[in-house]
Protein backbone atom coordinates (compact mmCIF):
# COMPACT_ATOMS: atom_id res chain seq x y z
CA UNK A 1 0.00 0.00 0.00
CA UNK A 2 1.31 3.42 -0.92
CA UNK A 3 1.64 5.71 2.08
CA UNK A 4 -0.49 8.75 1.28
CA UNK A 5 -0.56 10.16 4.80
CA UNK A 6 2.00 12.21 6.65
CA UNK A 7 3.20 11.21 10.10
CA UNK A 8 4.09 14.09 12.42
CA UNK A 9 6.17 13.58 15.55
CA UNK A 10 4.53 15.56 18.36
CA UNK A 11 6.73 14.72 21.37
CA UNK A 12 9.64 12.47 22.27
CA UNK A 13 10.37 11.57 25.89
CA UNK A 14 13.84 10.20 26.63
CA UNK A 15 15.90 9.50 29.72
CA UNK A 16 19.53 9.17 30.69
CA UNK A 17 21.63 8.63 33.81
CA UNK A 18 24.15 11.48 33.94
CA UNK A 19 25.55 11.07 37.43
CA UNK A 20 24.53 10.69 41.04
CA UNK A 21 23.80 12.91 44.02
CA UNK A 22 23.16 16.01 41.90
CA UNK A 23 22.85 19.25 43.91
CA UNK A 24 19.48 20.54 42.64
CA UNK A 25 19.44 23.51 45.03
CA UNK A 26 22.72 24.76 43.55
CA UNK A 27 21.43 24.40 39.99
CA UNK A 28 18.25 26.26 41.00
CA UNK A 29 20.33 29.13 42.43
CA UNK A 30 22.92 29.36 39.65
CA UNK A 31 21.15 28.49 36.40
CA UNK A 32 18.80 31.06 34.92
CA UNK A 33 15.42 29.53 34.16
CA UNK A 34 15.87 26.47 36.39
CA UNK A 35 12.83 25.76 38.57
CA UNK A 36 13.02 23.60 41.67
CA UNK A 37 10.11 23.43 44.08
CA UNK A 38 11.09 20.48 46.24
CA UNK A 39 7.83 20.47 48.22
CA UNK A 40 5.78 20.15 45.03
CA UNK A 41 7.96 17.85 42.90
CA UNK A 42 11.27 16.02 43.53
CA UNK A 43 12.85 17.09 40.23
CA UNK A 44 14.27 20.33 38.91
CA UNK A 45 12.92 21.62 35.60
CA UNK A 46 15.45 23.07 33.18
CA UNK A 47 14.15 24.43 29.89
CA UNK A 48 16.33 24.65 26.80
CA UNK A 49 15.36 27.14 24.09
CA UNK A 50 16.95 25.49 21.06
CA UNK A 51 15.83 22.80 20.61
CA UNK A 52 12.77 23.75 22.66
CA UNK A 53 12.62 21.11 25.39
CA UNK A 54 12.16 20.70 29.11
CA UNK A 55 14.45 18.46 31.11
CA UNK A 56 13.65 17.07 34.53
CA UNK A 57 16.77 16.54 36.62
CA UNK A 58 16.58 14.35 39.71
CA UNK A 59 18.99 14.20 42.63
CA UNK A 60 19.75 10.57 41.65
CA UNK A 61 21.28 11.81 38.39
CA UNK A 62 18.45 10.57 36.22
CA UNK A 63 17.20 13.08 33.69
CA UNK A 64 14.10 13.02 31.53
CA UNK A 65 13.91 15.18 28.42
CA UNK A 66 10.52 15.99 26.91
CA UNK A 67 9.13 18.22 24.20
CA UNK A 68 11.50 17.31 21.38
CA UNK A 69 10.28 16.58 17.86
CA UNK A 70 13.27 14.42 16.83
CA UNK A 71 15.77 12.02 18.38
CA UNK A 72 18.57 14.27 17.12
CA UNK A 73 17.09 17.18 19.09
CA UNK A 74 16.78 14.99 22.22
CA UNK A 75 20.52 14.27 21.98
CA UNK A 76 21.30 17.98 21.47
CA UNK A 77 19.14 19.04 24.43
CA UNK A 78 20.62 16.47 26.81
CA UNK A 79 24.14 17.41 25.71
CA UNK A 80 23.35 21.07 26.50
CA UNK A 81 22.05 20.16 29.97
CA UNK A 82 25.16 18.04 30.65
CA UNK A 83 27.37 20.94 29.53
CA UNK A 84 25.50 23.42 31.77
CA UNK A 85 26.00 21.15 34.78
CA UNK A 86 29.60 20.43 33.88
CA UNK A 87 30.30 24.19 33.58
CA UNK A 88 29.03 24.55 37.17
CA UNK A 89 31.64 22.00 38.26
CA UNK A 90 29.05 19.28 38.86
CA UNK A 91 30.42 15.84 38.11
CA UNK A 92 28.38 14.35 35.23
CA UNK A 93 28.71 11.57 32.67
CA UNK A 94 29.44 13.23 29.33
CA UNK A 95 28.22 10.52 26.94
CA UNK A 96 25.60 8.59 28.86
CA UNK A 97 23.24 6.26 27.06
CA UNK A 98 20.02 8.02 26.06
CA UNK A 99 16.91 5.84 25.97
CA UNK A 100 13.77 6.87 24.14
CA UNK A 101 10.88 6.06 26.48
CA UNK A 102 7.91 7.24 24.43
CA UNK A 103 7.16 8.82 21.08
CA UNK A 104 3.85 10.55 20.48
CA UNK A 105 2.92 11.14 16.86
CA UNK A 106 -0.11 11.95 14.75
CA UNK A 107 -1.23 11.07 11.26
CA UNK A 108 -4.23 11.73 9.06
CA UNK A 109 -5.52 8.82 7.00
CA UNK A 110 -7.43 11.30 4.85
CA UNK A 111 -10.88 9.67 5.12
CA UNK A 112 -13.77 9.69 7.56
CA UNK A 113 -14.09 6.42 9.45
CA UNK A 114 -17.01 4.43 10.85
CA UNK A 115 -15.60 3.68 14.30
CA UNK A 116 -18.46 1.33 15.27
CA UNK A 117 -17.71 -0.91 12.29
CA UNK A 118 -13.95 -0.65 12.84
CA UNK A 119 -14.30 -1.66 16.51
CA UNK A 120 -15.96 -4.89 15.43
CA UNK A 121 -13.65 -5.41 12.45
CA UNK A 122 -10.43 -5.02 14.43
CA UNK A 123 -11.59 -7.38 17.15
CA UNK A 124 -12.94 -6.35 20.49
CA UNK A 125 -10.02 -7.89 22.46
CA UNK A 126 -7.63 -5.12 21.34
CA UNK A 127 -10.13 -2.28 21.05
CA UNK A 128 -11.86 0.05 23.48
CA UNK A 129 -14.59 2.20 22.03
CA UNK A 130 -17.07 4.06 24.18
CA UNK A 131 -18.17 7.12 22.19
CA UNK A 132 -20.15 8.47 25.15
CA UNK A 133 -16.91 8.61 27.16
CA UNK A 134 -14.28 9.51 24.54
CA UNK A 135 -14.59 10.33 20.82
CA UNK A 136 -11.79 8.03 19.64
CA UNK A 137 -11.38 4.29 19.33
CA UNK A 138 -8.44 3.05 21.42
CA UNK A 139 -6.53 0.31 19.59
CA UNK A 140 -3.70 -1.56 21.33
CA UNK A 141 -1.19 -3.11 18.97
CA UNK A 142 1.20 -5.83 20.08
CA UNK A 143 3.71 -5.40 17.25
CA UNK A 144 4.91 -2.74 17.51
CA UNK A 145 3.75 -2.26 21.08
CA UNK A 146 1.87 1.04 20.81
CA UNK A 147 -1.54 2.48 21.53
CA UNK A 148 -3.42 4.28 18.79
CA UNK A 149 -6.32 6.66 19.14
CA UNK A 150 -8.36 6.52 15.94
CA UNK A 151 -10.85 9.34 15.40
CA UNK A 152 -13.84 9.34 13.05
CA UNK A 153 -12.21 12.17 11.07
CA UNK A 154 -9.38 9.83 10.06
CA UNK A 155 -6.92 11.44 12.43
CA UNK A 156 -4.76 9.03 14.40
CA UNK A 157 -2.62 9.62 17.50
CA UNK A 158 0.11 7.07 18.23
CA UNK A 159 1.74 6.76 21.64
CA UNK A 160 4.16 4.32 23.24
CA UNK A 161 6.58 3.90 20.35
CA UNK A 162 10.26 3.56 21.21
CA UNK A 163 11.48 4.51 17.73
CA UNK A 164 10.33 6.41 14.64
CA UNK A 165 10.19 3.02 12.89
CA UNK A 166 7.68 1.79 15.53
CA UNK A 167 5.43 4.74 14.79
CA UNK A 168 5.64 4.31 11.01
CA UNK A 169 5.07 0.55 11.24
CA UNK A 170 2.04 1.04 13.50
CA UNK A 171 0.36 3.49 11.13
CA UNK A 172 1.22 1.32 8.12
CA UNK A 173 -0.17 -1.80 9.86
CA UNK A 174 -3.42 -0.11 10.85
CA UNK A 175 -3.86 1.42 7.39
CA UNK A 176 -3.31 -2.04 5.86
CA UNK A 177 -5.83 -3.60 8.27
CA UNK A 178 -8.43 -0.90 7.54
CA UNK A 179 -7.83 -1.33 3.80
CA UNK A 180 -8.16 -5.12 3.95
CA UNK A 181 -11.39 -4.76 5.97
CA UNK A 182 -12.77 -2.32 3.40
CA UNK A 183 -12.90 0.69 5.73
CA UNK A 184 -10.56 2.84 3.63
CA UNK A 185 -9.98 2.87 -0.11
Backbone as a ProteinNet text record, in pm:
[ID]
protein_1_A
[PRIMARY]
XXXXXXXXXXXXXXXXXXXXXXXXXXXXXXXXXXXXXXXXXXXXXXXXXXXXXXXXXXXXXXXXXXXXXXXXXXXXXXXXXXXXXXXXXXXXXXXXXXXXXXXXXXXXXXXXXXXXXXXXXXXXXXXXXXXXXXXXXXXXXXXXXXXXXXXXXXXXXXXXXXXXXXXXXXXXXXXXXXXXXXXXX
[TERTIARY]
84.5	0	88.4	55.4	130.6	91.3	190.5	164.1	124.5	-4.8	-49.4	-95.1	-29.3	-55.5	78.6	76.3	200.1	197.4	307	319.9	399	344.7	409.2	446.5	572.7	617.5	576.7	505.3	453.3	542.7	593.1	672.8	755.2	879.4	964.5	1008.3	992.9	1037.1	1153.9	1265.4	1384.3	1447.6	1524.6	1590.3	1736.9	1811.1	1953	1995.5	2102.3	2162.6	2292.3	2298.3	2414.9	2505.2	2472.3	2555.4	2479.5	2523.2	2452.7	2472.2	2379.1	2380.4	2399.5	2310.6	2315.6	2257.8	2327.7	2285	2182.1	2055	1948.4	1931.6	1954.5	1944	2046.4	2166.4	2271.6	2234.2	2183.6	2142.6	2031.8	1936.6	1825.1	1876.3	1976.9	2032.8	2114.7	2190.1	2292	2256	2150.1	2115.2	1986.3	1996.7	1880	1773.5	1652	1542.2	1518.6	1607.5	1587.1	1478.3	1391.2	1282.6	1284.8	1299.7	1302.3	1214.7	1103.4	1011.2	996.9	1092.8	1108.6	980.8	904.6	782.8	673.2	679.7	577.8	618.7	748.2	795.8	943.9	987.2	1127	1232.3	1188.3	1284.7	1293	1405.2	1427.1	1393.2	1325.9	1291.8	1389.3	1452.9	1544.8	1500.6	1462	1415.4	1531.5	1533.5	1632.8	1555.5	1607.3	1535.7	1550.2	1671.5	1694.7	1777.9	1722.6	1583.5	1492.4	1370.7	1276.9	1236.4	1289.3	1261.9	1258.4	1208.2	1216.1	1282.4	1376.1	1445.2	1421.2	1379.3	1364.9	1495.4	1552.8	1677	1645.9	1683.1	1657.5	1789.9	1781.3	1899.1	1979	1910.6	1975.1	2063.8	2050.9	2128.5	2050.2	1928.8	1844.8	1786.3	1784.4	1720.2	1619.1	1514.2	1410.4	1390	1405.6	1390.8	1258.3	1180.5	1052.2	1032.1	946.4	913.4	983	1075.4	1149.5	1065.1	1098.4	1028.4	1114.1	1239.6	1327.3	1427.8	1476.8	1576.7	1705.4	1737.7	1856.9	1847.1	1728.5	1709.3	1713.8	1666.1	1678.3	1826.3	1907.6	2051.5	2114.9	2076	2129.8	2089.9	1963.2	1914.5	1983.7	1996.6	2062.1	2208.8	2273.8	2414.1	2426.8	2332	2334.5	2319.4	2227.1	2205.2	2331.8	2391.8	2515.8	2624.9	2636.1	2737.4	2711.1	2584.8	2550.1	2593.8	2562.9	2599.7	2750	2814.9	2960.3	3027.8	2974.3	3029.8	3016.2	2919	2902.9	2999.9	3071.9	3163.9	3096.9	2975.8	2904.7	2954.4	2990.3	3042.2	2928.7	2940.7	2837.9	2903.3	2826.6	2871.1	2847.6	2953.5	2943.7	2865	2886.3	2822.3	2738.4	2643.3	2560.5	2462.8	2417.6	2323.7	2187.8	2133.2	2002.4	1901	1794.5	1691.3	1561.1	1508.2	1376.9	1273.3	1190.9	1088.2	953.1	923.6	791.4	797	733.2	716.4	566.8	523.3	384.7	384.6	298.5	291.8	146.2	123.1	-11.2	-2.1	-113.9	-123.5	-268.1	-288.2	-422.6	-438.6	-530.3	-551.9	-628	-682.2	-743.3	-885.2	-949	-1087.7	-1162.7	-1293.5	-1377.2	-1395.1	-1403.4	-1409.4	-1534.3	-1588.8	-1700.6	-1641	-1628.5	-1559.8	-1635.8	-1768.9	-1846	-1809.1	-1805.6	-1771.2	-1625.2	-1538	-1395.1	-1372.8	-1443.7	-1429.6	-1459.1	-1561	-1596.1	-1494.7	-1457.9	-1365.5	-1226.2	-1177.6	-1042.9	-1040.3	-1154.5	-1159	-1166.3	-1267.4	-1294	-1189.1	-1103.4	-1002.4	-891.3	-868.4	-762.8	-817	-949.7	-1012.9	-1098.3	-1091.7	-1185.5	-1254.5	-1386.6	-1459.2	-1587.4	-1588.6	-1706.6	-1729	-1801.8	-1817.4	-1881.5	-1956.4	-2015.2	-1907.2	-1798.7	-1691	-1577.8	-1544.1	-1428.3	-1450.8	-1422.2	-1459.4	-1371.6	-1268.5	-1179.4	-1188.9	-1153.1	-1138.3	-994.9	-976.9	-844.1	-806.1	-696.3	-652.7	-512.9	-499.8	-370.3	-306.1	-191.8	-118.5	-12.9	15.7	120.3	253.3	247.4	370.9	354.6	414.8	491.4	397.9	453.7	374.6	344.6	231	186.9	37	-10.7	-154.2	-189.2	-297.9	-342.4	-481.3	-499.2	-631.5	-676.3	-785.9	-836.3	-965.8	-968.1	-1085.2	-1166.2	-1294.2	-1383.5	-1343.6	-1267.2	-1220.6	-1106.5	-1054.7	-938.5	-807.1	-813.7	-691.7	-656.1	-525.9	-476.2	-366.8	-368.3	-261.6	-196.8	-65	11.4	94.4	92.9	174.1	236	351.4	415.9	529	549.3	658.3	793.2	889.5	1025.8	1118.3	1067.8	1147.9	1053.9	1110.6	1032.8	980.7	1062.4	1019.1	895.5	887.4	768.2	643.9	656.5	543.1	500	596.3	564	502.7	559.6	507.5	365	338	204.5	101.1	130.6	36	19.7	130.4	121.8	36.7	58.8	-16.7	-166.1	-200.9	-342.4	-405.4	-333	-385.9	-409.1	-314.6	-330.6	-453.3	-468.5	-583.5	-715	-720	-842.7	-871.5	-767.3	-783.2	-835.7	-775.7	-816.1	-959.1	-1002.3	-1139.3	-1239	-1188.6	-1277.2	-1320.4	-1251.4	-1290.4	-1226.1	-1115.7	-1055.6	-1025.9	-1016.8	-998.1	-867.9
-119.1	0	124.6	217.2	341.9	430.9	485.8	571.3	708.9	742.5	874.7	957.8	939.7	1016	1056.5	1168.4	1221.2	1195.4	1144.8	1121.2	1237.5	1294.8	1408.8	1369.2	1384.6	1358.4	1478.2	1451.4	1556.1	1574.4	1463.9	1471.7	1344	1361.5	1247.5	1264.8	1158.2	1157.2	1058.9	1105.4	1019.7	1040	940.9	950.4	911.8	952.5	916.9	924.5	854.7	862.5	940.5	1062.3	1147.8	1163.6	1095.9	1107.2	1058.5	1103.5	1068.8	1180.3	1190.7	1291.4	1432.9	1469.9	1601.1	1705.7	1817.4	1925	2013.4	1981.3	2053.7	2195.6	2216.4	2351.4	2445.1	2394.8	2476.5	2511.5	2414.5	2440.3	2544.6	2530.9	2625.6	2767.9	2780.8	2912.6	2971.1	2885.1	2936	2930.5	2859.4	2849.2	2926.1	3024.6	3105.7	3016.4	3029.9	2952.9	2817.5	2775.3	2647.5	2667.9	2567.3	2575.9	2450.6	2471.6	2359.7	2393.8	2325.3	2342.6	2207.8	2178.8	2047.6	1998.5	2088.1	2046.7	2000.8	2049.5	2014.7	1896.3	1887.2	1785.3	1759.2	1632.6	1602.3	1634.7	1678.4	1708.9	1856.6	1896.3	2032.5	2038.5	2144.7	2161.8	2261.8	2219.4	2307.4	2310.8	2428.4	2443.5	2486.3	2428.9	2464.7	2530	2641.1	2714.3	2650.9	2604.4	2549	2422.5	2306.5	2280	2299.1	2343.8	2374.7	2246.3	2230.1	2110.7	2148.9	2057.1	2070.3	1943.1	1960.6	1846	1844	1728	1706.8	1646.3	1705.2	1654.1	1610.3	1487.5	1435	1421.8	1429.8	1419.8	1292.9	1185.9	1057.2	1062.7	1170.1	1180.7	1137.6	1091.6	1056.7	1185	1194.4	1308.4	1256.1	1334	1302	1425.7	1407.6	1517.6	1499.2	1605.5	1599	1722.9	1708	1821.9	1823.2	1734.2	1731.4	1672.3	1709.8	1657.8	1558.3	1538.3	1442.2	1384.3	1265.8	1201.6	1284.2	1341.6	1426.5	1544.2	1606.1	1718.1	1674.1	1552.7	1498.6	1493.7	1438.1	1427	1564.4	1661.5	1797.9	1860	1844.2	1904.1	1843.8	1711.9	1646.5	1686.3	1697.5	1741	1883.1	1970.4	2107.2	2105.8	2024.7	2016.2	1963.8	1859.9	1803.8	1910.6	1988	2094.1	2203.5	2240.5	2342	2294.4	2168.8	2114.9	2102.3	2058.2	2042.6	2178.9	2282.9	2418.9	2469.7	2417.6	2454.5	2377.3	2282.3	2200.2	2077.2	2046.8	1928.2	1808.4	1703.1	1583.7	1510.1	1501.2	1435.4	1344.1	1247.7	1156.9	1228.4	1245.8	1323.1	1251.2	1122.9	1051.7	934.9	966.1	859.4	808.4	685.8	625.9	693.6	737.2	802.4	700.6	680.5	583.5	655.9	632.7	686.9	605.1	672.5	605.6	604.6	711	724.1	824.7	788.4	881.7	898.5	1023.6	1054.7	1117.3	1065.1	1114.1	1121.4	1189.4	1195.4	1171.7	1128.3	1107.5	1133	1155.5	1173.1	1076.7	981.7	881.9	940.2	1060.1	1130.3	1088.1	1008.8	966.8	964.9	986	969.5	820.7	783.3	642.3	611.8	492.7	443.4	364.7	429.6	368.3	249	250	133.5	9.4	22.5	-90.9	-132.3	-35	-64.6	-138.5	-99	-165.6	-314.5	-347.6	-488.9	-555	-485.7	-541.5	-569.6	-483.9	-502.3	-605.4	-638.8	-738.5	-671.5	-704.4	-634.8	-659.4	-762.3	-788.6	-683.5	-613.9	-512.2	-370.4	-356.6	-228.1	-184.6	-56	5.1	116.5	112.4	220.1	247.8	360.3	406.2	552.2	575.7	712.1	809.9	757.8	847	900.3	825.4	861.4	939.4	896.2	951.2	934.7	1037.7	1032.7	944.6	884.4	802.6	655.8	572.9	429	407.8	334.3	304.8	165.3	157.7	30.9	-0.4	-113.9	-155.6	-257.4	-220.9	-311.2	-384.2	-508.2	-582.5	-574.8	-551.4	-540.2	-433.6	-317.7	-274.3	-246.6	-245.2	-226.4	-77	-35.2	103.9	106.9	224.3	247.7	355.2	331.4	427.7	477.3	605.5	665.8	695.3	634.5	652	731.7	846.7	934.5	915.9	947.4	934.5	1022.6	1126.3	1217	1157.4	1042.8	982.9	1019.7	1108.3	1143.6	1031	1009.6	902.6	961.3	925.5	962.2	832.7	827.1	707.4	741.6	654.5	675.8	543.5	552.3	432.1	379.1	435.7	390.3	421	334.5	356.4	406.3	404.5	451.5	508.4	587.2	641.1	525.2	420.6	302	237.6	231.9	178.6	256.6	388	474.2	450.6	450.4	430.8	292.6	190.5	54.9	45.4	108.6	103.8	165.8	283.7	349.4	267	216.2	131.8	7.6	-57.8	-179.5	-151.9	-43.6	-10.8	28.1	104.8	141.7	16.5	-77.4	-203.9	-281.2	-288.8	-359.6	-295.3	-160.9	-90.4	-106.2	-109.9	-132.7	-273.1	-372.5	-511.9	-538.8	-461.6	-475.6	-390.7	-314.1	-231.7	-100	-54.4	69.4	192.3	174.7	284.3	234	326.5	286.7	315.6
0	0	0	-85	-92	25.3	92.5	208.4	157.8	171	127.9	248.2	358.5	479.7	537	606.7	665	814.6	866.2	1009.5	1068.8	1176	1241.6	1384.2	1418.6	1555.4	1641	1749.2	1836.2	1958.9	2014.9	2137.1	2152.2	2193.4	2227.1	2372.1	2449.9	2588.9	2597.5	2651.4	2662.7	2799.4	2840.9	2971.5	2960.3	3060.7	3068.8	3215.3	3247.6	3380.6	3363.5	3418.5	3393.7	3515.7	3624	3743.1	3864.3	3981.2	4104.4	4205.4	4296.4	4402.1	4344.5	4254.8	4189.8	4285.6	4301.7	4391.1	4318.5	4334	4264.4	4317.2	4446.8	4503.2	4439.6	4417.5	4354.7	4211.2	4138.2	3999.4	3998.4	4090.5	4099.6	4124.5	4211.2	4243	4127.6	4057.1	3965.3	3817.6	3781.8	3639.8	3613.8	3526.6	3491.8	3426.8	3474.1	3416	3480.9	3568.6	3639	3743.9	3759.1	3856.9	3943	4073.5	4167.1	4286.2	4295.9	4408.4	4475.2	4561.1	4624.1	4692.8	4750.8	4821.8	4725	4601.7	4502.9	4415.7	4383.7	4290.3	4317.2	4316.1	4352.9	4246.7	4129.1	4022.9	3993.7	3935.8	3890.9	3742.8	3700.8	3559.8	3499.6	3390.2	3318.4	3172.2	3128	2989.3	2900.4	2781.5	2680.4	2565.5	2515	2409.5	2271.5	2240.3	2106.3	2117.7	2097.9	2061.4	2182.6	2157.6	2266.3	2337.3	2459.1	2539.4	2686.1	2765.8	2911.2	2962.4	3053.9	3111	3261.1	3309.2	3453	3501.7	3604.1	3661.8	3804.3	3837.2	3970.7	4046.3	4177.5	4262.6	4232.3	4194.6	4165.4	4041.4	3962.4	3838.6	3716	3737	3622.2	3565.9	3432.4	3368.7	3267.3	3250.1	3153	3067.2	2937.3	2842.2	2768.1	2759	2690.6	2604.4	2504.3	2419.8	2285.8	2263.8	2138.3	2025.7	1903.8	1785.9	1706.9	1751.3	1683.2	1783.1	1752.4	1837.8	1836.9	1722.7	1712.1	1809.4	1817.9	1909.5	2055.8	2085.4	2221.9	2260	2171.5	2197.7	2217.8	2134.6	2146.8	2280.5	2318.9	2443.2	2565	2567.2	2681.4	2688.2	2573.7	2571.2	2629	2595.4	2650.1	2802	2851.9	2996.6	3065.6	3008.6	3064.5	3066	2958.8	2952.6	3056.1	3076.3	3176.6	3315.1	3346.5	3478.4	3492.9	3387.1	3387.8	3408.4	3342.4	3358.1	3501.2	3576.1	3716.7	3806.1	3747.5	3826	3884.8	3839.1	3886.5	3806.7	3875	3810.6	3737.7	3604.8	3522.7	3419.3	3373.3	3266.7	3134.6	3057.3	2933	2822.7	2804.7	2693.8	2743.9	2831	2886.2	2780	2800.1	2706	2720.6	2607.7	2606.1	2555.6	2633.4	2596.7	2567.4	2447.7	2413.9	2489.8	2567.8	2647.9	2578.2	2503	2443	2328.7	2219.2	2108	2086.2	2080	2048.4	1909.9	1823.1	1686.4	1642.6	1531.6	1475.4	1325.4	1270.2	1125.7	1085.5	958.3	905.8	789.3	804.5	699.6	581	597.5	485.5	450.9	536.4	512.1	644.5	637	755.7	780.8	907.2	944.6	1026.4	1005.7	1085.1	1202.1	1316.5	1430.2	1487	1480.4	1527.4	1447.1	1315.9	1229.4	1249	1265.1	1284	1416	1521.1	1651.4	1637.9	1563.7	1542.7	1450.3	1343.2	1244.5	1298.6	1387.4	1442.9	1555.6	1607.5	1715	1850.5	1923.4	2049.4	2157.1	2142.3	2245.6	2249.5	2138.9	2133.7	2123.8	2131.1	2105	2224	2254.4	2348.1	2271.7	2269.8	2202.9	2278.4	2345.8	2418.1	2381.2	2270.1	2218.6	2317.3	2414.8	2515.2	2610.3	2624.3	2716.4	2648	2524.6	2453.9	2303.3	2223.4	2081.6	1991.8	2046.6	1964.2	2003.5	1909.1	1933.2	1981	2087.8	2141.9	2093.1	2017.8	1959	2009.8	2078.1	2133.3	2039.6	1985.1	1897.3	1979	1939.3	2008.5	1933.3	1802.2	1724.7	1617.2	1635.1	1751.3	1868.9	1986	2107.5	2125.7	2073.2	2081.5	2106.2	2142.1	2153.1	2050.8	1979.2	1879.4	1915.5	1902.6	1914	1771.9	1730.5	1594.4	1603.4	1537.3	1540.1	1412	1419.6	1304.7	1187.6	1212.7	1107.1	1025.5	1071.1	1005.5	1071.1	1170	1242.9	1338	1355	1440.1	1529.1	1657.8	1750.2	1795.9	1787.9	1823.3	1946.5	2045.5	2164.4	2208.8	2271.6	2323.9	2237.7	2121	2035	2096.4	2071.2	2121.4	2009.9	1885.9	1772.6	1666.4	1575.5	1463.9	1378.9	1365.2	1289.2	1351.1	1485.6	1553	1511	1511.8	1478.5	1333.5	1242.9	1101.2	1077	1140	1123.5	1177.4	1290.6	1350.4	1256.6	1203.3	1112.5	985.3	931.3	811.5	837.7	953	985.8	999.2	1067.1	1084.8	951.1	871	739.3	654.4	659.6	585.6	635.4	768.7	826.5	783.1	792	753.6	604.7	523.8	379.7	353.3	418	394.9	445.6	546.5	597	517.8	424.5	339.5	401.7	506.4	573	511.2	437.8	363.1	223.1	128.9	-11.3	-62.2
[MASK]
+++++++++++++++++++++++++++++++++++++++++++++++++++++++++++++++++++++++++++++++++++++++++++++++++++++++++++++++++++++++++++++++++++++++++++++++++++++++++++++++++++++++++++++++++++++++++

